[in-house]
Amino acid sequence: MKITALPPALEAIREEDALVSKSASPKLTYRQAVNSYFIAGPGQIYRVAECSIEQFTALVAGCVITAKNPKVCAGALVGLDYSELLSRWYALDTLRVYGAKIRLYPSTEGAEGTIH
C-alpha cells in the first residue's frame, strides 16, 4: 500500500518550524574554544588545545562554581574526557550555557593585557 499524502497532523508542520532554533546553537564555536587562552594561577597563560588535562580540569572546576546552578552544570559535564579536544569544547560551551563566568582570550597578548 502506497501512501500519497501526509497524515493530517504532519501536514500542519511547516519546514521552518521543524528547524533547530538558534538558542540550541553552540554559544562558542569549536575553533574559538580550542584556539583560546585562559589564565590560571599567578600569571600562567595556557592555550585550551595545549594545556594539560589537570590544568583544564582546574579551569572547569573553578568555573562550575560560578554557574547559575552549579550542581546541574557539574552534572552536565560528568564523563567528559578532557584528553579529547571535542570534550574540552563541549565543556566550555556547556559552562557558557549554564551562565558560568569563564574568561577566554583569543591570544596570549589579550590574556597578558589583563594580568598587568
C-alpha positions as CSV (number, residue, x, y, z in Angstrom):
1,M,0.0,0.0,0.0
2,K,1.4,3.3,-1.1
3,I,0.8,6.5,1.0
4,T,0.5,9.5,-1.2
5,A,-0.5,12.1,1.4
6,L,0.9,13.0,4.8
7,P,-1.3,12.4,7.9
8,P,-3.2,15.5,8.9
9,A,-1.0,16.0,12.0
10,L,2.1,16.2,9.8
11,E,0.6,18.4,7.2
12,A,0.4,21.3,9.7
13,I,4.1,21.3,10.3
14,R,5.9,23.9,8.2
15,E,9.5,23.3,7.3
16,E,10.7,26.4,9.1
17,D,9.0,25.2,12.3
18,A,11.0,22.0,12.2
19,L,14.4,23.7,12.1
20,V,16.6,23.9,15.2
21,S,16.3,27.2,16.9
22,K,19.3,29.5,17.3
23,S,19.1,29.1,21.0
24,A,20.1,25.5,20.5
25,S,23.3,26.6,18.6
26,P,26.6,26.5,20.5
27,K,27.5,29.7,22.3
28,L,31.1,29.1,21.5
29,T,32.4,27.5,18.2
30,Y,34.8,24.6,18.3
31,R,37.6,26.7,16.7
32,Q,37.1,29.6,19.2
33,A,37.2,27.2,22.1
34,V,40.3,25.2,21.2
35,N,42.3,28.3,20.0
36,S,41.5,30.4,23.0
37,Y,43.7,31.1,26.1
38,F,43.0,31.2,29.8
39,I,44.8,32.5,32.8
40,A,45.5,30.1,35.7
41,G,47.4,30.7,38.8
42,P,49.6,33.8,39.2
43,G,50.1,34.9,35.6
44,Q,50.1,31.5,33.9
45,I,48.6,31.6,30.4
46,Y,47.5,28.4,28.8
47,R,46.0,27.5,25.4
48,V,42.9,25.3,25.6
49,A,44.2,22.9,23.0
50,E,47.6,22.5,24.5
51,C,47.2,22.6,28.3
52,S,47.4,19.5,30.4
53,I,44.3,17.6,31.5
54,E,44.9,18.8,35.1
55,Q,45.1,22.4,34.1
56,F,41.9,22.2,32.1
57,T,40.1,20.3,34.8
58,A,41.1,23.1,37.3
59,L,39.7,25.7,34.9
60,V,36.4,23.9,34.6
61,A,36.1,23.3,38.3
62,G,36.7,27.0,39.0
63,C,34.1,28.0,36.5
64,V,31.4,25.5,37.6
65,I,31.0,27.1,41.0
66,T,30.2,30.4,39.3
67,A,27.3,28.9,37.2
68,K,23.7,29.8,38.0
69,N,23.1,26.3,39.2
70,P,26.5,24.7,39.9
71,K,25.1,21.2,40.7
72,V,23.2,21.0,37.4
73,C,26.2,22.4,35.5
74,A,28.6,19.9,37.0
75,G,26.1,17.1,36.2
76,A,26.2,18.1,32.5
77,L,30.0,17.7,32.5
78,V,30.2,14.3,34.0
79,G,32.0,11.7,32.0
80,L,33.9,14.1,29.6
81,D,37.4,13.0,28.6
82,Y,39.5,16.2,28.6
83,S,42.3,14.5,26.7
84,E,39.9,15.0,23.7
85,L,39.6,18.5,22.2
86,L,35.9,17.9,21.4
87,S,35.2,17.3,25.1
88,R,37.1,20.5,26.0
89,W,35.0,22.4,23.6
90,Y,31.8,20.8,24.9
91,A,32.8,21.7,28.5
92,L,33.5,25.3,27.7
93,D,30.2,25.7,25.7
94,T,28.3,24.0,28.5
95,L,29.8,26.4,31.0
96,R,28.6,29.3,29.0
97,V,25.1,27.8,28.5
98,Y,24.8,27.4,32.3
99,G,25.9,31.0,32.9
100,A,29.3,30.3,34.4
101,K,31.9,33.0,34.4
102,I,34.7,32.0,32.1
103,R,37.4,34.2,30.7
104,L,38.8,33.1,27.5
105,Y,41.1,35.2,25.3
106,P,41.8,35.0,21.6
107,S,45.6,35.5,22.0
108,T,48.3,35.4,24.6
109,E,48.6,39.2,24.2
110,G,44.9,39.6,25.1
111,A,45.4,37.5,28.2
112,E,48.6,39.3,29.2
113,G,46.8,42.6,28.9
114,T,44.5,41.6,31.8
115,I,47.4,40.5,34.1
116,H,49.3,43.8,34.2
